[in-house]
Amino acid sequence: MFFVVKTHIYLCVRAFVHFNVGTVVKKYIDSIHKSSLLHDIGKVGIPDSILLKSGKLTSEEFEIMKQHSKIGGDAISEAENRLRNKRVSFLAMGKVIAYYHHEKLDGTGYPYGLGGDKIPLSARIMALADVYDALISKRVYKEAWSHEATIEVIIKDSGRHFDPDVVDAFLKLKDEFLKISKRYKSEG
């Protein structure tokens, strides 16, 4: 499903450019496109018993799962430090996305409880793409949701979980998201 998330991010960023919702340039699009694959890299530090659990996580298990954002950001930061003589820009954005993609616009997210524009744009875009992909995809703990039900959740959470500008950009391309999600479902 990494390709689906990556494609959704690309489309969301493209919408910012196409519909003049933000000031996103091609270099930024390319960077978020490459960096998006690192968003959940911290899950390598989460036990399989939690990652692969078929039922709902307990509150203790969820607290452990929430650590993946910090684990991932810290791991990428360490990679940056080891490569300090080389400029690897996708790592810088990947670190930001890993740390902050579970923050919510209203400040109730994790790991730092950031809100509003204190959450970097790349992480606000990733937050929507990640939720979209999680809801429309079958997971060990749940069935896939419909595209329509997923859109309802995203609209309902605009201004609370998601940046309204990111939601508007997503809605302008929702039909393309549906085509992509169907394509990847059929490819397995």
PEMOUR-V780295 format. One record per residue. N is the residue number from 0. SS is DSSP state (2 for helix, 1 for strand, 0 for the rest). PHI is phi in whole degrees, 0 to 359 (999 if undefined). Layout:
# PEMOUR-V780295
n = [N;N]
ss = [SS;SS]
phi = [PHI;PHI]
This chain:
# PEMOUR-V780295
n = [0;1;2;3;4;5;6;7;8;9;10;11;12;13;14;15;16;17;18;19;20;21;22;23;24;25;26;27;28;29;30;31;32;33;34;35;36;37;38;39;40;41;42;43;44;45;46;47;48;49;50;51;52;53;54;55;56;57;58;59;60;61;62;63;64;65;66;67;68;69;70;71;72;73;74;75;76;77;78;79;80;81;82;83;84;85;86;87;88;89;90;91;92;93;94;95;96;97;98;99;100;101;102;103;104;105;106;107;108;109;110;111;112;113;114;115;116;117;118;119;120;121;122;123;124;125;126;127;128;129;130;131;132;133;134;135;136;137;138;139;140;141;142;143;144;145;146;147;148;149;150;151;152;153;154;155;156;157;158;159;160;161;162;163;164;165;166;167;168;169;170;171;172;173;174;175;176;177;178;179;180;181;182;183;184;185;186;187]
ss = [0;2;2;2;2;2;2;2;2;2;2;2;2;2;2;2;2;2;0;0;0;0;0;0;0;2;2;2;2;2;2;2;2;2;2;2;2;2;0;0;2;2;2;2;2;0;0;2;2;2;2;0;0;0;0;0;0;0;2;2;2;2;2;2;2;2;0;2;2;2;2;2;2;2;2;2;2;2;2;2;2;2;0;0;0;0;0;0;2;2;2;2;2;2;2;2;2;2;2;2;0;0;0;0;0;0;0;0;0;0;0;0;0;0;0;2;2;2;0;0;2;2;2;2;2;2;2;2;2;2;2;2;2;2;2;2;0;0;1;0;0;1;0;0;0;0;2;2;2;2;2;2;2;2;2;2;0;1;0;0;0;1;0;2;2;2;2;2;2;2;2;2;0;2;2;2;2;2;2;2;2;2;2;2;2;2;0;0]
phi = [999;303;294;295;300;300;294;297;297;303;295;296;294;302;297;301;289;298;258;52;278;207;253;250;258;304;300;294;302;298;294;293;299;287;285;301;294;271;302;249;300;293;294;296;266;256;301;302;299;267;301;256;296;277;250;292;287;288;297;293;296;294;299;293;301;298;291;299;296;290;303;295;299;296;296;292;300;296;298;300;299;290;254;302;278;246;268;242;295;294;291;299;289;301;296;299;296;299;296;247;288;253;285;239;306;275;87;264;276;220;268;248;68;289;218;53;281;286;273;302;306;302;287;294;292;298;303;292;298;294;294;304;296;297;284;279;259;287;234;298;258;197;278;289;270;285;301;296;295;295;299;302;297;297;297;300;268;296;89;252;271;251;294;303;293;292;298;300;297;299;297;291;240;301;293;292;300;299;301;294;296;294;299;286;295;288;274;96]
